Amino acid sequence: MRKEDIPEVSEIENLSFPSPWSSNIFFSELEKESFAFYDVLEYRDRLVGYGGYWKIKNEAHLVTFAIHPSFRRMDLGTKLLEHLLKNAQDQSLDTITLEVRDSNLAAQRFYERFGFKKIAVRAYYYSDTEEDAIVYWKKL
């Protein structure tokens, strides 16, 4: 992900999440290159998705991941997640974790297809709705 990508990333973010990150958060995240990795996915010369993780010791923590709603169910999310997982492996990271809203069953099924396992619940994790987060873990 480059700074020039942020307007398109922000558009997808706003379409995908009830409490979206601001553009400023993405700019700030790109400055954390020593422990953060972000990438985008392009399809037919259009930015259609993005994802990123933090590197914490030997673990990756997926902090954001989205595909533009008009481009979902086209295996583009699969392509992007496979890329992020391979990048984490190439950086010698051993595991990856993430949180998903309890109500986001589609995302839960998506991650489970990749071998992610539910390991915990973070009660009231999302401050906008006080919804629980399901914590997922995967060995890389």
C-alpha positions as CSV (number, residue, x, y, z in Angstrom):
1,M,0.0,0.0,0.0
2,R,1.2,3.5,-0.9
3,K,0.0,6.8,0.3
4,E,-1.5,7.4,-3.1
5,D,-3.8,4.4,-2.5
6,I,-5.4,5.8,0.6
7,P,-8.3,7.6,-1.1
8,E,-9.5,4.3,-2.7
9,V,-8.7,2.3,0.4
10,S,-10.8,4.8,2.5
11,E,-13.7,4.4,0.1
12,I,-13.6,0.6,0.5
13,E,-13.2,1.0,4.3
14,N,-16.3,3.3,4.5
15,L,-18.3,0.8,2.5
16,S,-17.1,-2.2,4.6
17,F,-17.1,-1.3,8.2
18,P,-19.6,0.4,10.6
19,S,-16.8,2.2,12.4
20,P,-14.3,2.8,9.6
21,W,-10.7,3.9,10.0
22,S,-10.0,7.5,8.9
23,S,-7.6,8.3,6.2
24,N,-5.2,9.7,8.8
25,I,-5.1,6.3,10.5
26,F,-4.0,4.7,7.3
27,F,-1.3,7.4,6.7
28,S,-0.1,6.8,10.3
29,E,-0.1,3.0,9.8
30,L,2.1,3.3,6.7
31,E,4.7,5.1,8.8
32,K,5.0,2.0,11.0
33,E,6.8,0.0,8.4
34,S,9.2,-1.6,10.9
35,F,6.3,-3.6,12.4
36,A,3.3,-3.2,10.0
37,F,2.7,-4.6,6.6
38,Y,-0.1,-3.4,4.3
39,D,-0.9,-4.3,0.7
40,V,-3.6,-3.7,-1.9
41,L,-5.2,-5.9,-4.5
42,E,-5.9,-4.6,-7.9
43,Y,-8.3,-6.1,-10.4
44,R,-8.6,-4.8,-14.0
45,D,-6.6,-1.7,-13.1
46,R,-8.8,-0.9,-10.1
47,L,-7.9,-1.1,-6.5
48,V,-10.5,-3.5,-5.1
49,G,-9.1,-4.6,-1.7
50,Y,-6.5,-4.2,1.0
51,G,-5.3,-5.8,4.1
52,G,-2.6,-5.4,6.7
53,Y,-1.1,-6.9,9.7
54,W,1.2,-6.0,12.6
55,K,4.3,-8.0,13.4
56,I,4.5,-8.7,17.1
57,K,7.5,-10.8,17.9
58,N,6.9,-14.0,16.0
59,E,3.2,-13.4,15.4
60,A,1.2,-11.5,12.8
61,H,-2.0,-9.8,13.8
62,L,-4.4,-9.0,11.0
63,V,-5.7,-5.6,11.8
64,T,-7.6,-4.8,8.6
65,F,-8.9,-6.6,5.6
66,A,-11.6,-5.7,3.1
67,I,-12.7,-6.2,-0.5
68,H,-14.9,-3.6,-2.3
69,P,-18.6,-4.8,-2.0
70,S,-18.9,-4.8,-5.8
71,F,-16.0,-7.3,-6.1
72,R,-16.9,-9.8,-3.4
73,R,-17.6,-13.4,-4.2
74,M,-15.0,-13.4,-7.0
75,D,-12.2,-15.1,-5.0
76,L,-10.4,-11.8,-4.8
77,G,-10.4,-12.0,-1.0
78,T,-8.9,-15.5,-1.2
79,K,-6.1,-14.2,-3.4
80,L,-5.4,-11.2,-1.1
81,L,-5.5,-13.3,2.1
82,E,-3.2,-16.0,0.5
83,H,-0.8,-13.2,-0.4
84,L,-0.8,-11.8,3.2
85,L,-0.3,-15.2,4.7
86,K,2.6,-16.0,2.4
87,N,4.2,-12.7,3.2
88,A,3.9,-13.4,6.9
89,Q,5.5,-16.8,6.4
90,D,8.3,-15.3,4.4
91,Q,9.0,-13.0,7.3
92,S,9.4,-16.0,9.5
93,L,6.2,-15.3,11.5
94,D,4.8,-18.5,13.2
95,T,1.1,-17.6,13.8
96,I,-1.5,-15.1,12.8
97,T,-4.5,-13.8,14.8
98,L,-7.4,-11.6,14.1
99,E,-10.8,-10.4,15.5
100,V,-14.1,-10.6,13.8
101,R,-17.4,-9.1,14.9
102,D,-19.7,-11.8,16.4
103,S,-22.4,-10.8,13.8
104,N,-20.1,-11.1,10.8
105,L,-20.8,-14.7,10.0
106,A,-19.6,-14.4,6.4
107,A,-16.1,-13.3,7.5
108,Q,-16.0,-16.0,10.1
109,R,-16.7,-18.7,7.5
110,F,-14.1,-17.1,5.2
111,Y,-11.4,-17.3,7.8
112,E,-12.4,-20.8,8.9
113,R,-11.9,-22.0,5.3
114,F,-8.2,-21.0,5.6
115,G,-7.8,-23.0,8.8
116,F,-8.3,-20.3,11.4
117,K,-9.6,-21.5,14.7
118,K,-11.8,-19.7,17.2
119,I,-9.8,-19.4,20.4
120,A,-11.6,-16.7,22.5
121,V,-14.2,-14.1,22.7
122,R,-13.5,-10.5,23.6
123,A,-16.6,-9.2,25.3
124,Y,-17.9,-5.8,24.2
125,Y,-14.8,-5.3,22.0
126,Y,-16.4,-3.0,19.4
127,S,-17.1,0.3,21.1
128,D,-19.6,1.5,18.5
129,T,-22.1,-1.3,19.3
130,E,-20.5,-3.1,22.3
131,E,-20.5,-6.2,20.2
132,D,-18.2,-9.1,21.0
133,A,-15.3,-10.0,18.9
134,I,-14.4,-13.6,18.0
135,V,-10.6,-14.1,18.2
136,Y,-9.2,-16.4,15.6
137,W,-5.7,-18.0,15.4
138,K,-3.8,-19.9,12.8
139,K,-0.4,-21.5,12.6
140,L,1.6,-20.4,9.6
